[in-house]
Structures are given as structure tokens and as C-alpha cells.
Amino acid sequence: MHSTPQQSSLEAASAELLVLQKQRALLIEDQQAGKLLQQQIRPATPWQAQGIVFEHCIVPALYLTGDSLDYFVLPDGRIFLYLADVSGSGTAAALISMLLKSIVQEYVLSHRAAHVDTDMTPAALLAYVNQRLLSYGSDRHITLICMMVDTQRALLQWSVAGHLPSPVLYTAGRAQFLRGKGQPIGLFEQASFNDEQMPLPDSFSLSLFSDGIFDVLPEKHLITSEAALPKLISAVQGDYAAAVERLGLANCSNMPDDIAMLVLSRNLA
């Protein structure tokens, strides 16, 4: 018995659908593997060094995320940290975020190997990362906050590369944005970055966010959303867990943008 043209068409469509379903399953499996890898290369949370506690969370919009962060002790004893947001989302942004981690480690190791007498600064590191990313010819750029904490000298240094929102410092019952601005990483050959610094309070929390945080705030406009962050941090007295709960980050899903939050704190009441 011969099949009719209609039956042949249905069989072909069914076979094509089966192939597409298998391809989709492979893509999802690949994305899940990438998500696991990103989770594995992130620093531990919570993590403590020199009396300062570091806690973070990242909420991907998809399986993979272009938001990234890292923190560790430098060879000279200072604590280094950054929070970054790669333009776009998905696989390409995730690859650039992982490349960033490698470039940062490369700079730290090369600075140590060169036996340079002057201290590494956040602005110098951003300038290096900018040139390295440009050398890859990527069509992605990165906004970034880079910090170095010197507990011996009670000093906080930082540099900003086009990143919003600014870090929120909570100390003595008051929350405020840290100053600082600069151009994003990976756009301009002659980009310049500035070092900012201030005395490190004995008791404080410092909250860093990617701009995806605006998507979970009730305010409709960027200006009002940004202004709401210090108020929120004051309301929770700088506490990481309370901020996560207030923002609903533990239950976020299907967000339009990746969300990253990093809080470092010491001697909170």
C-alpha cells in the first residue's frame, strides 16, 4: 500500500520536528553545563578575609550570565574585588565575563612577576583590561567596578568603568553612593580611569549591584530607582540577607536582565 502525498508530508514534518526537539535538548544541555561551570568558578559565598565578610548572588536572565564578580587576597595582602556587567546577554556575554576573570588574574600575576615597586591600583588594572579586551576585537563592552581593600592602612580604593548603579556604602547608620565615573571597558583605545579612595570605616557594609537590579525595584524611572537603593540599604541596616529578602532575589526568574549583587561587611551591629 502506497502512502499518499499528504501522509508523506506528515511523516517528513514529524521527522523534522523530532530532529528539532533533539537539537533543542542538546542546546539546553549545553547551556546547563555552561551555567554549572560559571557557578563553579565564582568565589565562595559567604567568604571571610581579614575580618571582612563577602556575600553575593547572581540571577541569570537565561541559563548563562554576562554578570560576573570575583574577590581574593592579592600577593601584597590587600583584598581585591570586582563586579562586572557585559553588554548583552546569553552565551557571548558569558564567554566575555569568563575571559575577564582570566585577564584580571593575568594582570595580577604579571604585576607580581615584574617585581614592580609601586602598588597595583584599580585604575591601572582597568586600563590593562581595556587594552586586552580591545585586542580581541570583541563587539561587547563591559561596565565594571574594581576595588582594593587595605585593612592594614584602613584604606578603600576603587575605580569605576561606566557602571551603574554606584556602590552603596552604609556606615554610622547612613547609606550613600560612592563617587566615581569612567568609560566602559572595551570601547575606546584612549579610555581613562581614575582612582578614588577613602578611609575604611571600622563598621560598614558596601553593596555593589549590576543594573539588572533596577528590574526588581518598584520605581518606574532610572533616576528614582537609583535613588531608592541607599534608602533600601539603610532600611535593612546594610545586612546582605535582609537586602536579598527585600529585593526578592531568592525567588527571581524570567527576568529581562541578569542581576548581580555583592556585599562586603564588617562589624555590623
C-alpha atoms as an extended CHARMM CRD file, in Angstrom:
* protein
*
       269  EXT
         1         1  MET       CA              0.0000000000        0.0000000000        0.0000000000  PROA      1               0.0000000000
         2         2  HSD       CA              1.4640000000        3.3010000000       -1.1010000000  PROA      2               0.0000000000
         3         3  SER       CA              1.3950000000        6.3700000000        1.1280000000  PROA      3               0.0000000000
         4         4  THR       CA             -0.4530000000        9.3910000000       -0.1070000000  PROA      4               0.0000000000
         5         5  PRO       CA              1.3410000000       12.7500000000       -0.6500000000  PROA      5               0.0000000000
         6         6  GLN       CA             -0.3960000000       14.0260000000        2.4800000000  PROA      6               0.0000000000
         7         7  GLN       CA              0.9070000000       11.0950000000        4.5510000000  PROA      7               0.0000000000
         8         8  SER       CA              4.4340000000       11.6050000000        3.1830000000  PROA      8               0.0000000000
         9         9  SER       CA              4.2850000000       15.2770000000        4.0940000000  PROA      9               0.0000000000
        10        10  LEU       CA              3.1560000000       14.4830000000        7.6350000000  PROA      10              0.0000000000
        11        11  GLU       CA              5.9100000000       11.8900000000        8.0460000000  PROA      11              0.0000000000
        12        12  ALA       CA              8.5200000000       14.3710000000        6.8300000000  PROA      12              0.0000000000
        13        13  ALA       CA              7.2060000000       17.0610000000        9.1700000000  PROA      13              0.0000000000
        14        14  SER       CA              7.2330000000       14.5990000000       12.0790000000  PROA      14              0.0000000000
        15        15  ALA       CA             10.8280000000       13.5890000000       11.3430000000  PROA      15              0.0000000000
        16        16  GLU       CA             11.8820000000       17.2370000000       11.1130000000  PROA      16              0.0000000000
        17        17  LEU       CA             10.1600000000       18.0150000000       14.4150000000  PROA      17              0.0000000000
        18        18  LEU       CA             11.9690000000       15.1220000000       16.0720000000  PROA      18              0.0000000000
        19        19  VAL       CA             15.3240000000       16.4600000000       14.8260000000  PROA      19              0.0000000000
        20        20  LEU       CA             14.4960000000       19.9480000000       16.1300000000  PROA      20              0.0000000000
        21        21  GLN       CA             13.4920000000       18.5330000000       19.5130000000  PROA      21              0.0000000000
        22        22  LYS       CA             16.7960000000       16.6590000000       19.7780000000  PROA      22              0.0000000000
        23        23  GLN       CA             18.7350000000       19.7850000000       18.7980000000  PROA      23              0.0000000000
        24        24  ARG       CA             16.8560000000       21.8370000000       21.3810000000  PROA      24              0.0000000000
        25        25  ALA       CA             17.5740000000       19.2490000000       24.0800000000  PROA      25              0.0000000000
        26        26  LEU       CA             21.2870000000       19.3480000000       23.1850000000  PROA      26              0.0000000000
        27        27  LEU       CA             21.3190000000       23.1540000000       23.3070000000  PROA      27              0.0000000000
        28        28  ILE       CA             19.6500000000       23.1890000000       26.7230000000  PROA      28              0.0000000000
        29        29  GLU       CA             22.0710000000       20.5350000000       27.9780000000  PROA      29              0.0000000000
        30        30  ASP       CA             24.9700000000       22.6560000000       26.7090000000  PROA      30              0.0000000000
        31        31  GLN       CA             23.5800000000       25.8010000000       28.3670000000  PROA      31              0.0000000000
        32        32  GLN       CA             23.0930000000       23.9640000000       31.6620000000  PROA      32              0.0000000000
        33        33  ALA       CA             26.6760000000       22.7180000000       31.5420000000  PROA      33              0.0000000000
        34        34  GLY       CA             27.8530000000       26.2780000000       30.9470000000  PROA      34              0.0000000000
        35        35  LYS       CA             25.7430000000       27.5410000000       33.8460000000  PROA      35              0.0000000000
        36        36  LEU       CA             27.2990000000       24.9480000000       36.1480000000  PROA      36              0.0000000000
        37        37  LEU       CA             30.7920000000       25.9590000000       35.0220000000  PROA      37              0.0000000000
        38        38  GLN       CA             30.0580000000       29.6260000000       35.7250000000  PROA      38              0.0000000000
        39        39  GLN       CA             28.8280000000       28.7170000000       39.1920000000  PROA      39              0.0000000000
        40        40  GLN       CA             31.9380000000       26.6410000000       39.8890000000  PROA      40              0.0000000000
        41        41  ILE       CA             34.4160000000       29.3990000000       39.0060000000  PROA      41              0.0000000000
        42        42  ARG       CA             32.7340000000       32.0070000000       41.1880000000  PROA      42              0.0000000000
        43        43  PRO       CA             34.2310000000       32.6220000000       44.6270000000  PROA      43              0.0000000000
        44        44  ALA       CA             32.7000000000       31.0410000000       47.6980000000  PROA      44              0.0000000000
        45        45  THR       CA             29.8220000000       32.7970000000       49.4380000000  PROA      45              0.0000000000
        46        46  PRO       CA             29.9250000000       33.6600000000       52.2380000000  PROA      46              0.0000000000
        47        47  TRP       CA             33.6870000000       34.1650000000       52.4030000000  PROA      47              0.0000000000
        48        48  GLN       CA             35.7160000000       35.9140000000       55.0710000000  PROA      48              0.0000000000
        49        49  ALA       CA             39.1510000000       37.5180000000       54.9960000000  PROA      49              0.0000000000
        50        50  GLN       CA             40.8040000000       39.9010000000       57.4620000000  PROA      50              0.0000000000
        51        51  GLY       CA             37.5490000000       40.3750000000       59.3530000000  PROA      51              0.0000000000
        52        52  ILE       CA             35.5060000000       41.3010000000       56.2750000000  PROA      52              0.0000000000
        53        53  VAL       CA             32.6270000000       39.0880000000       55.1240000000  PROA      53              0.0000000000
        54        54  PHE       CA             31.8300000000       38.7670000000       51.4100000000  PROA      54              0.0000000000
        55        55  GLU       CA             28.4030000000       37.5640000000       50.2300000000  PROA      55              0.0000000000
        56        56  HSD       CA             26.9510000000       37.5240000000       46.7380000000  PROA      56              0.0000000000
        57        57  CYS       CA             24.1880000000       36.2650000000       44.4900000000  PROA      57              0.0000000000
        58        58  ILE       CA             23.7460000000       36.2130000000       40.7160000000  PROA      58              0.0000000000
        59        59  VAL       CA             20.3990000000       35.7390000000       38.9880000000  PROA      59              0.0000000000
        60        60  PRO       CA             20.7950000000       34.9140000000       35.2580000000  PROA      60              0.0000000000
        61        61  ALA       CA             18.1680000000       36.1420000000       32.8130000000  PROA      61              0.0000000000
        62        62  LEU       CA             18.8450000000       32.9690000000       30.7880000000  PROA      62              0.0000000000
        63        63  TYR       CA             20.9510000000       29.9300000000       31.6560000000  PROA      63              0.0000000000
        64        64  LEU       CA             24.2170000000       31.8270000000       31.2390000000  PROA      64              0.0000000000
        65        65  THR       CA             25.0010000000       35.2980000000       32.5200000000  PROA      65              0.0000000000
        66        66  GLY       CA             27.1620000000       38.2190000000       31.4820000000  PROA      66              0.0000000000
        67        67  ASP       CA             27.2710000000       39.4910000000       35.0820000000  PROA      67              0.0000000000
        68        68  SER       CA             30.3180000000       38.3480000000       36.9940000000  PROA      68              0.0000000000
        69        69  LEU       CA             32.2690000000       39.0470000000       40.1590000000  PROA      69              0.0000000000
        70        70  ASP       CA             35.3650000000       37.9180000000       41.9710000000  PROA      70              0.0000000000
        71        71  TYR       CA             37.2870000000       38.6120000000       45.1660000000  PROA      71              0.0000000000
        72        72  PHE       CA             40.5420000000       37.3000000000       46.5820000000  PROA      72              0.0000000000
        73        73  VAL       CA             43.6290000000       38.3360000000       48.5540000000  PROA      73              0.0000000000
        74        74  LEU       CA             46.4010000000       39.9230000000       46.4850000000  PROA      74              0.0000000000
        75        75  PRO       CA             50.0560000000       38.9290000000       46.9750000000  PROA      75              0.0000000000
        76        76  ASP       CA             50.6490000000       42.2020000000       48.8650000000  PROA      76              0.0000000000
        77        77  GLY       CA             47.8990000000       41.3490000000       51.3750000000  PROA      77              0.0000000000
        78        78  ARG       CA             45.1900000000       43.6910000000       50.1300000000  PROA      78              0.0000000000
        79        79  ILE       CA             41.7800000000       42.2800000000       49.1990000000  PROA      79              0.0000000000
        80        80  PHE       CA             40.7690000000       42.6980000000       45.5810000000  PROA      80              0.0000000000
        81        81  LEU       CA             37.2190000000       42.6020000000       44.2460000000  PROA      81              0.0000000000
        82        82  TYR       CA             35.2200000000       43.4910000000       41.1760000000  PROA      82              0.0000000000
        83        83  LEU       CA             31.6720000000       43.3390000000       39.8630000000  PROA      83              0.0000000000
        84        84  ALA       CA             31.1570000000       43.4570000000       36.0980000000  PROA      84              0.0000000000
        85        85  ASP       CA             28.3080000000       43.5750000000       33.6090000000  PROA      85              0.0000000000
        86        86  VAL       CA             28.9690000000       42.5500000000       29.9970000000  PROA      86              0.0000000000
        87        87  SER       CA             26.7540000000       44.1590000000       27.3580000000  PROA      87              0.0000000000
        88        88  GLY       CA             24.0330000000       41.9030000000       26.0040000000  PROA      88              0.0000000000
        89        89  SER       CA             23.1960000000       38.5060000000       27.4420000000  PROA      89              0.0000000000
        90        90  GLY       CA             23.4790000000       34.7990000000       26.7270000000  PROA      90              0.0000000000
        91        91  THR       CA             26.4730000000       32.7840000000       25.5620000000  PROA      91              0.0000000000
        92        92  ALA       CA             28.5650000000       35.5910000000       24.0550000000  PROA      92              0.0000000000
        93        93  ALA       CA             28.2550000000       37.7580000000       27.1670000000  PROA      93              0.0000000000
        94        94  ALA       CA             29.0350000000       34.7570000000       29.3840000000  PROA      94              0.0000000000
        95        95  LEU       CA             32.2210000000       33.9940000000       27.4500000000  PROA      95              0.0000000000
        96        96  ILE       CA             33.4110000000       37.5920000000       27.8090000000  PROA      96              0.0000000000
        97        97  SER       CA             32.6830000000       37.5080000000       31.5450000000  PROA      97              0.0000000000
        98        98  MET       CA             34.8370000000       34.4010000000       31.8860000000  PROA      98              0.0000000000
        99        99  LEU       CA             37.5510000000       35.9910000000       29.7480000000  PROA      99              0.0000000000
       100       100  LEU       CA             37.5160000000       38.9750000000       32.1180000000  PROA      100             0.0000000000
       101       101  LYS       CA             38.3410000000       36.7290000000       35.0620000000  PROA      101             0.0000000000
       102       102  SER       CA             41.3070000000       35.3300000000       33.1490000000  PROA      102             0.0000000000
       103       103  ILE       CA             42.5780000000       38.8020000000       32.1550000000  PROA      103             0.0000000000
       104       104  VAL       CA             42.3820000000       40.0380000000       35.7490000000  PROA      104             0.0000000000
       105       105  GLN       CA             44.3420000000       37.0550000000       37.0350000000  PROA      105             0.0000000000
       106       106  GLU       CA             46.8630000000       37.5260000000       34.2280000000  PROA      106             0.0000000000
       107       107  TYR       CA             47.4270000000       41.1420000000       35.2930000000  PROA      107             0.0000000000
       108       108  VAL       CA             47.8460000000       40.2540000000       38.9570000000  PROA      108             0.0000000000
       109       109  LEU       CA             50.3780000000       37.5410000000       38.1600000000  PROA      109             0.0000000000
       110       110  SER       CA             52.3280000000       39.6910000000       35.6910000000  PROA      110             0.0000000000
       111       111  HSD       CA             52.4840000000       42.5860000000       38.1630000000  PROA      111             0.0000000000
       112       112  ARG       CA             53.8850000000       40.2580000000       40.7970000000  PROA      112             0.0000000000
       113       113  ALA       CA             56.3750000000       38.6710000000       38.3990000000  PROA      113             0.0000000000
       114       114  ALA       CA             57.6380000000       42.0910000000       37.2750000000  PROA      114             0.0000000000
       115       115  HSD       CA             58.5480000000       42.9760000000       40.8910000000  PROA      115             0.0000000000
       116       116  VAL       CA             57.0650000000       46.4490000000       40.4450000000  PROA      116             0.0000000000
       117       117  ASP       CA             57.6960000000       48.6630000000       43.4730000000  PROA      117             0.0000000000
       118       118  THR       CA             54.5100000000       50.7340000000       43.1550000000  PROA      118             0.0000000000
       119       119  ASP       CA             51.2200000000       49.2950000000       44.3760000000  PROA      119             0.0000000000
       120       120  MET       CA             48.7480000000       47.9590000000       41.8600000000  PROA      120             0.0000000000
       121       121  THR       CA             45.7920000000       50.3410000000       41.6010000000  PROA      121             0.0000000000
       122       122  PRO       CA             42.2130000000       49.7570000000       40.4280000000  PROA      122             0.0000000000
       123       123  ALA       CA             42.5650000000       52.3280000000       37.6270000000  PROA      123             0.0000000000
       124       124  ALA       CA             45.7660000000       50.7210000000       36.3170000000  PROA      124             0.0000000000
       125       125  LEU       CA             44.0760000000       47.3340000000       36.2530000000  PROA      125             0.0000000000
       126       126  LEU       CA             41.0700000000       48.7320000000       34.3520000000  PROA      126             0.0000000000
       127       127  ALA       CA             43.3900000000       50.3200000000       31.7800000000  PROA      127             0.0000000000
       128       128  TYR       CA             45.0830000000       46.9480000000       31.2570000000  PROA      128             0.0000000000
       129       129  VAL       CA             41.7750000000       45.0900000000       30.9370000000  PROA      129             0.0000000000
       130       130  ASN       CA             40.5670000000       47.6880000000       28.4340000000  PROA      130             0.0000000000
       131       131  GLN       CA             43.5620000000       47.1770000000       26.1540000000  PROA      131             0.0000000000
       132       132  ARG       CA             43.3980000000       43.3930000000       26.4140000000  PROA      132             0.0000000000
       133       133  LEU       CA             39.6880000000       43.2880000000       25.5710000000  PROA      133             0.0000000000
       134       134  LEU       CA             40.1760000000       45.6390000000       22.6190000000  PROA      134             0.0000000000
       135       135  SER       CA             42.9130000000       43.3480000000       21.3080000000  PROA      135             0.0000000000
       136       136  TYR       CA             40.3480000000       40.5540000000       20.9290000000  PROA      136             0.0000000000
       137       137  GLY       CA             38.1830000000       42.6460000000       18.6170000000  PROA      137             0.0000000000
       138       138  SER       CA             35.0350000000       41.7580000000       20.5210000000  PROA      138             0.0000000000
       139       139  ASP       CA             31.8180000000       43.6460000000       19.8190000000  PROA      139             0.0000000000
       140       140  ARG       CA             30.9790000000       43.5330000000       23.5380000000  PROA      140             0.0000000000
       141       141  HSD       CA             31.8820000000       46.0560000000       26.2080000000  PROA      141             0.0000000000
       142       142  ILE       CA             31.9430000000       45.8000000000       29.9940000000  PROA      142             0.0000000000
       143       143  THR       CA             30.8790000000       48.1240000000       32.7700000000  PROA      143             0.0000000000
       144       144  LEU       CA             32.8840000000       47.4170000000       35.8710000000  PROA      144             0.0000000000
       145       145  ILE       CA             33.5960000000       48.4020000000       39.4590000000  PROA      145             0.0000000000
       146       146  CYS       CA             37.0570000000       47.4450000000       40.7220000000  PROA      146             0.0000000000
       147       147  MET       CA             38.1170000000       47.8100000000       44.3780000000  PROA      147             0.0000000000
       148       148  MET       CA             41.0750000000       47.1450000000       46.6500000000  PROA      148             0.0000000000
       149       149  VAL       CA             40.6660000000       46.9540000000       50.4170000000  PROA      149             0.0000000000
       150       150  ASP       CA             43.7230000000       47.6180000000       52.5830000000  PROA      150             0.0000000000
       151       151  THR       CA             42.8600000000       46.6090000000       56.1260000000  PROA      151             0.0000000000
       152       152  GLN       CA             46.3940000000       47.3600000000       57.3670000000  PROA      152             0.0000000000
       153       153  ARG       CA             46.1810000000       51.0050000000       56.3480000000  PROA      153             0.0000000000
       154       154  ALA       CA             42.3750000000       51.1350000000       56.7490000000  PROA      154             0.0000000000
       155       155  LEU       CA             42.0170000000       52.3230000000       53.1660000000  PROA      155             0.0000000000
       156       156  LEU       CA             39.4950000000       51.6320000000       50.4150000000  PROA      156             0.0000000000
       157       157  GLN       CA             40.4580000000       52.3050000000       46.7840000000  PROA      157             0.0000000000
       158       158  TRP       CA             38.1960000000       51.9460000000       43.7760000000  PROA      158             0.0000000000
       159       159  SER       CA             37.7260000000       52.8320000000       40.1360000000  PROA      159             0.0000000000
       160       160  VAL       CA             34.5630000000       52.8430000000       38.0220000000  PROA      160             0.0000000000
       161       161  ALA       CA             34.2710000000       51.9580000000       34.3300000000  PROA      161             0.0000000000
       162       162  GLY       CA             30.8940000000       53.2340000000       33.1530000000  PROA      162             0.0000000000
       163       163  HSD       CA             28.9970000000       51.2220000000       35.7530000000  PROA      163             0.0000000000
       164       164  LEU       CA             25.5720000000       51.9270000000       37.2300000000  PROA      164             0.0000000000
       165       165  PRO       CA             24.4330000000       51.8750000000       39.9390000000  PROA      165             0.0000000000
       166       166  SER       CA             27.3080000000       53.2090000000       42.0230000000  PROA      166             0.0000000000
       167       167  PRO       CA             28.3610000000       51.2210000000       45.1070000000  PROA      167             0.0000000000
       168       168  VAL       CA             26.3390000000       51.9810000000       48.2430000000  PROA      168             0.0000000000
       169       169  LEU       CA             28.3070000000       52.4530000000       51.4670000000  PROA      169             0.0000000000
       170       170  TYR       CA             26.4410000000       52.0090000000       54.7530000000  PROA      170             0.0000000000
       171       171  THR       CA             28.1700000000       53.2160000000       57.9030000000  PROA      171             0.0000000000
       172       172  ALA       CA             27.1810000000       55.0570000000       61.0850000000  PROA      172             0.0000000000
       173       173  GLY       CA             23.5010000000       54.4750000000       60.2810000000  PROA      173             0.0000000000
       174       174  ARG       CA             23.6680000000       56.2210000000       56.9000000000  PROA      174             0.0000000000
       175       175  ALA       CA             23.8370000000       54.9240000000       53.3260000000  PROA      175             0.0000000000
       176       176  GLN       CA             25.2610000000       56.8620000000       50.3940000000  PROA      176             0.0000000000
       177       177  PHE       CA             26.6640000000       56.2810000000       46.9250000000  PROA      177             0.0000000000
       178       178  LEU       CA             30.4150000000       56.2920000000       46.4300000000  PROA      178             0.0000000000
       179       179  ARG       CA             31.6460000000       58.8140000000       43.8860000000  PROA      179             0.0000000000
       180       180  GLY       CA             33.3490000000       57.8360000000       40.6620000000  PROA      180             0.0000000000
       181       181  LYS       CA             32.7900000000       57.6150000000       36.9270000000  PROA      181             0.0000000000
       182       182  GLY       CA             34.6450000000       56.4620000000       33.8410000000  PROA      182             0.0000000000
       183       183  GLN       CA             34.2250000000       54.9780000000       30.4040000000  PROA      183             0.0000000000
       184       184  PRO       CA             33.2020000000       51.3450000000       29.8500000000  PROA      184             0.0000000000
       185       185  ILE       CA             35.8300000000       48.7040000000       29.1250000000  PROA      185             0.0000000000
       186       186  GLY       CA             36.3220000000       47.6270000000       25.5130000000  PROA      186             0.0000000000
       187       187  LEU       CA             35.0730000000       50.6890000000       23.6130000000  PROA      187             0.0000000000
       188       188  PHE       CA             37.8530000000       53.2830000000       23.4440000000  PROA      188             0.0000000000
       189       189  GLU       CA             41.6150000000       52.9600000000       22.9620000000  PROA      189             0.0000000000
       190       190  GLN       CA             42.2620000000       56.1220000000       24.9570000000  PROA      190             0.0000000000
       191       191  ALA       CA             39.8360000000       55.4210000000       27.7800000000  PROA      191             0.0000000000
       192       192  SER       CA             40.9830000000       56.8690000000       31.1000000000  PROA      192             0.0000000000
       193       193  PHE       CA             40.1670000000       55.6670000000       34.5800000000  PROA      193             0.0000000000
       194       194  ASN       CA             40.5120000000       57.4140000000       37.9280000000  PROA      194             0.0000000000
       195       195  ASP       CA             41.4170000000       56.0550000000       41.3370000000  PROA      195             0.0000000000
       196       196  GLU       CA             39.1970000000       57.1140000000       44.2180000000  PROA      196             0.0000000000
       197       197  GLN       CA             39.9300000000       56.4030000000       47.8610000000  PROA      197             0.0000000000
       198       198  MET       CA             38.6360000000       56.9250000000       51.3740000000  PROA      198             0.0000000000
       199       199  PRO       CA             39.3940000000       55.7430000000       54.9080000000  PROA      199             0.0000000000
       200       200  LEU       CA             37.8970000000       52.3110000000       55.5400000000  PROA      200             0.0000000000
       201       201  PRO       CA             35.3180000000       52.5540000000       58.3540000000  PROA      201             0.0000000000
       202       202  ASP       CA             35.6400000000       50.1890000000       61.2780000000  PROA      202             0.0000000000
       203       203  SER       CA             31.9670000000       49.2000000000       60.9000000000  PROA      203             0.0000000000
       204       204  PHE       CA             30.3700000000       49.2010000000       57.4520000000  PROA      204             0.0000000000
       205       205  SER       CA             28.7290000000       47.3750000000       54.5920000000  PROA      205             0.0000000000
       206       206  LEU       CA             29.3870000000       48.0600000000       50.9330000000  PROA      206             0.0000000000
       207       207  SER       CA             26.8220000000       46.9070000000       48.3590000000  PROA      207             0.0000000000
       208       208  LEU       CA             27.5630000000       46.5360000000       44.6430000000  PROA      208             0.0000000000
       209       209  PHE       CA             24.9010000000       45.7890000000       42.0220000000  PROA      209             0.0000000000
       210       210  SER       CA             24.5880000000       45.2860000000       38.2920000000  PROA      210             0.0000000000
       211       211  ASP       CA             21.9560000000       47.4000000000       36.5420000000  PROA      211             0.0000000000
       212       212  GLY       CA             19.6000000000       44.4150000000       36.4070000000  PROA      212             0.0000000000
       213       213  ILE       CA             18.7190000000       45.3160000000       39.9990000000  PROA      213             0.0000000000
       214       214  PHE       CA             16.5270000000       48.1180000000       38.6510000000  PROA      214             0.0000000000
       215       215  ASP       CA             14.1480000000       45.4790000000       37.2620000000  PROA      215             0.0000000000
       216       216  VAL       CA             13.1530000000       44.3400000000       40.7550000000  PROA      216             0.0000000000
       217       217  LEU       CA             12.6070000000       47.8160000000       42.1770000000  PROA      217             0.0000000000
       218       218  PRO       CA              9.0690000000       49.2360000000       42.0890000000  PROA      218             0.0000000000
       219       219  GLU       CA             10.1070000000       52.6530000000       40.7820000000  PROA      219             0.0000000000
       220       220  LYS       CA              9.4050000000       53.2430000000       37.0890000000  PROA      220             0.0000000000
       221       221  HSD       CA             12.2930000000       55.5430000000       36.1850000000  PROA      221             0.0000000000
       222       222  LEU       CA             16.0570000000       55.0700000000       36.3620000000  PROA      222             0.0000000000
       223       223  ILE       CA             16.6370000000       58.1710000000       38.4850000000  PROA      223             0.0000000000
       224       224  THR       CA             14.0710000000       57.1960000000       41.1040000000  PROA      224             0.0000000000
       225       225  SER       CA             15.1640000000       53.5380000000       41.0510000000  PROA      225             0.0000000000
       226       226  GLU       CA             18.7670000000       54.5090000000       41.6600000000  PROA      226             0.0000000000
       227       227  ALA       CA             17.7860000000       56.8910000000       44.4580000000  PROA      227             0.0000000000
       228       228  ALA       CA             15.8250000000       54.0670000000       46.1160000000  PROA      228             0.0000000000
       229       229  LEU       CA             18.9110000000       51.8920000000       46.6600000000  PROA      229             0.0000000000
       230       230  PRO       CA             20.5260000000       53.8500000000       49.5300000000  PROA      230             0.0000000000
       231       231  LYS       CA             17.1020000000       54.0450000000       51.1980000000  PROA      231             0.0000000000
       232       232  LEU       CA             16.7200000000       50.2710000000       50.9170000000  PROA      232             0.0000000000
       233       233  ILE       CA             20.2270000000       49.6340000000       52.2760000000  PROA      233             0.0000000000
       234       234  SER       CA             19.5200000000       51.9840000000       55.1930000000  PROA      234             0.0000000000
       235       235  ALA       CA             16.2360000000       50.1960000000       55.8990000000  PROA      235             0.0000000000
       236       236  VAL       CA             17.9990000000       46.8240000000       56.1880000000  PROA      236             0.0000000000
       237       237  GLN       CA             20.9740000000       48.3840000000       58.0270000000  PROA      237             0.0000000000
       238       238  GLY       CA             23.4050000000       47.1170000000       55.4240000000  PROA      238             0.0000000000
       239       239  ASP       CA             22.5490000000       43.4640000000       56.0210000000  PROA      239             0.0000000000
       240       240  TYR       CA             23.0140000000       41.2110000000       52.9750000000  PROA      240             0.0000000000
       241       241  ALA       CA             20.3520000000       38.6020000000       53.8080000000  PROA      241             0.0000000000
       242       242  ALA       CA             17.7670000000       41.2630000000       54.6140000000  PROA      242             0.0000000000
       243       243  ALA       CA             18.5190000000       43.0750000000       51.3470000000  PROA      243             0.0000000000
       244       244  VAL       CA             18.1600000000       39.8500000000       49.3460000000  PROA      244             0.0000000000
       245       245  GLU       CA             14.8000000000       39.2280000000       51.0040000000  PROA      245             0.0000000000
       246       246  ARG       CA             13.6000000000       42.8060000000       50.4970000000  PROA      246             0.0000000000
       247       247  LEU       CA             14.5670000000       42.6980000000       46.8150000000  PROA      247             0.0000000000
       248       248  GLY       CA             13.1070000000       39.2210000000       46.3010000000  PROA      248             0.0000000000
       249       249  LEU       CA             16.3000000000       37.9300000000       44.6990000000  PROA      249             0.0000000000
       250       250  ALA       CA             15.9120000000       34.4150000000       46.1180000000  PROA      250             0.0000000000
       251       251  ASN       CA             12.7760000000       33.8720000000       44.0390000000  PROA      251             0.0000000000
       252       252  CYS       CA             13.5740000000       35.7650000000       40.8340000000  PROA      252             0.0000000000
       253       253  SER       CA             13.0060000000       34.0440000000       37.4910000000  PROA      253             0.0000000000
       254       254  ASN       CA             12.4540000000       35.0160000000       33.8640000000  PROA      254             0.0000000000
       255       255  MET       CA             13.9840000000       38.4450000000       34.4190000000  PROA      255             0.0000000000
       256       256  PRO       CA             14.7080000000       40.7060000000       31.4220000000  PROA      256             0.0000000000
       257       257  ASP       CA             18.3350000000       41.2090000000       32.5040000000  PROA      257             0.0000000000
       258       258  ASP       CA             20.9650000000       39.4550000000       34.5990000000  PROA      258             0.0000000000
       259       259  ILE       CA             21.1730000000       40.5810000000       38.2270000000  PROA      259             0.0000000000
       260       260  ALA       CA             24.3090000000       40.5480000000       40.3780000000  PROA      260             0.0000000000
       261       261  MET       CA             24.7060000000       41.6910000000       43.9770000000  PROA      261             0.0000000000
       262       262  LEU       CA             27.8640000000       41.6910000000       46.1060000000  PROA      262             0.0000000000
       263       263  VAL       CA             28.0390000000       42.8790000000       49.7080000000  PROA      263             0.0000000000
       264       264  LEU       CA             31.1320000000       43.1280000000       51.8590000000  PROA      264             0.0000000000
       265       265  SER       CA             30.6920000000       43.9970000000       55.5200000000  PROA      265             0.0000000000
       266       266  ARG       CA             32.4980000000       44.2970000000       58.8240000000  PROA      266             0.0000000000
       267       267  ASN       CA             31.3370000000       44.7210000000       62.4150000000  PROA      267             0.0000000000
       268       268  LEU       CA             27.6880000000       45.3540000000       61.6010000000  PROA      268             0.0000000000
       269       269  ALA       CA             25.5850000000       45.6520000000       64.7560000000  PROA      269             0.0000000000
